[in-house]
Amino acid sequence: MKASALEFASFVVAGLVNTAVGYGAFWLANQTLGLHIALANAIGYAVALAVAYGLNRYFVFRRRAARKGSVALFLMCFLIAFGVNQVVLLLLALTTSWHPGVVQLFAMASYTIVFFFLNKFVVFGLAVGSQRSREKFEL
């Protein structure tokens, strides 16, 4: 339990760093290079996803060996978590009178929790083959 809490805290820190990097890439593309806001946004997300994969693999879940197809799994898990985020966002927006900023906080929390567990068990899970992981979860 303690290891999972530490991983989740590391995941949140990595997410904050990743958000700053993605926003920085957006800002650079839009404000410095003069690219259209939509293209700058896409560049920001692309950079952020690449950084997120690296941070999750090496910093959060500490995996040296990557599972074959882990990048594709990571992108799939991102899409699932983002889908959950959108569902929570829309459901709360339609069923409550909460301020959009509050609704977004709940949607962000749902994304963070779902993406953490998908990364932990699907992308960087036990199948990666790390001896440390096997020992940790053996009965």
TIVEX-752513 format. One line per 10 residues: number of its first residue (from 1); for each residue x, y, z of C-alpha. Coordinates in pm, whole numbers, plus 32768, in hexadecimal, padded with zeros to 4 digits. Layout:
N
NUM	X,Y,Z  ... $
***
This chain:
139
1	8000,8000,8000  811A,80EF,805C  81CC,80AD,7F11  808D,80FD,7E4F  8060,8242,7F0F  81C5,82A4,7EBD  818E,8248,7D50  804F,8316,7D48  8103,8442,7DE4  8218,841A,7CE0 $
11	810C,8403,7BD2  8074,854D,7C44  81CB,85F7,7C4A  8216,856E,7AEF  80C4,85EE,7A7C  8110,874C,7AFA  8262,874B,7A4B  81C1,86BF,7914  80B1,87C9,7917  81B7,88DB,792D $
21	827E,8844,780D  8147,881B,7734  80D4,897C,777B  8232,89FC,7738  8235,894C,75E6  80DF,89E0,7598  8151,8B3C,75FC  8292,8B23,7533  81DC,8AA5,73FE  80C8,8BAA,7414 $
31	8170,8CDE,749F  82D5,8CBA,7421  82A4,8BFF,72DB  8151,8C9C,7291  80A3,8B52,7248  7F28,8B3F,724E  7E9A,8AF2,73A7  7E11,899D,7339  7F60,8930,72A6  8018,89B6,73D7 $
41	7F28,88F3,74B6  7F68,87B3,73F2  80E0,87E9,740E  80BF,8828,7582  7FFD,86E3,75B2  80F1,861D,74DA  821B,869B,75A0  8163,8664,76E9  8105,84FD,7690  826E,84A9,7634 $
51	82EB,8543,7779  81D6,8496,783F  823B,8342,77B8  83A5,837C,781C  834E,8401,7974  825D,82E4,79B9  834C,81DA,793E  8489,8251,79E7  841C,832E,7B0B  82CA,82AF,7B82 $
61	82CF,8139,7B3A  844B,8116,7B11  844B,8026,79EB  8591,7FFF,792C  8503,7EF9,7842  83D6,7F57,7772  82C3,7E65,7713  82A3,7E3E,759B  8199,7F30,7529  81A1,7FF9,766C $
71	8192,8145,75B2  8055,80D8,74FE  7FC6,805A,7649  801E,81A6,76EA  7F66,8267,75DA  7E3A,817E,75F3  7E2F,81AA,776D  7E4B,8323,7743  7D1D,831C,765C  7C56,8249,7752 $
81	7CAC,8330,7875  7C5C,8462,77A2  7B10,83C1,7742  7ABB,838E,78B2  7B20,84F8,78EF  7A31,856F,77E0  7911,8497,785F  793B,8518,79C4  795A,867D,7944  781D,8669,7872 $
91	7750,85A7,7971  77A0,869C,7A89  776B,87C7,79A4  7615,8743,793F  759E,86C5,7A92  7621,87C8,7B87  7624,893F,7BA3  7791,893D,7C09  7881,8A3D,7B7D  793C,89B8,7A4A $
101	7A84,89DC,7B08  7A08,88EF,7C17  7983,87FC,7B13  7AD7,8800,7A69  7B84,87AB,7BB2  7AB1,866F,7BD4  7AF0,8618,7A67  7C66,8649,7A96  7C61,856E,7BCD  7BAE,8458,7B0E $
111	7CB2,846D,79F7  7DD3,8463,7AED  7D50,8335,7BAD  7CF1,826D,7A77  7E37,82BF,79C0  7F06,8265,7AF3  7E6B,810B,7B15  7E76,80C7,799F  7FE8,8123,799A  8031,805C,7AD4 $
121	7F86,7F1B,7A69  7F6E,7F27,78ED  8090,7FF0,785F  819D,7FC1,7968  8107,7E96,7A1E  8195,7D49,7A85  81B0,7CC4,7922  82D9,7DA9,78E7  83A2,7C9C,7993  8453,7D57,7AA5 $
131	84C6,7C6A,7BB9  847D,7D76,7CBC  8315,7D8C,7C46  82E4,7C13,7C51  8374,7BF9,7DAF  82A0,7D1A,7E29  8159,7C7A,7DBC  819D,7B09,7DF8  80DB,7A60,7F0C $
***
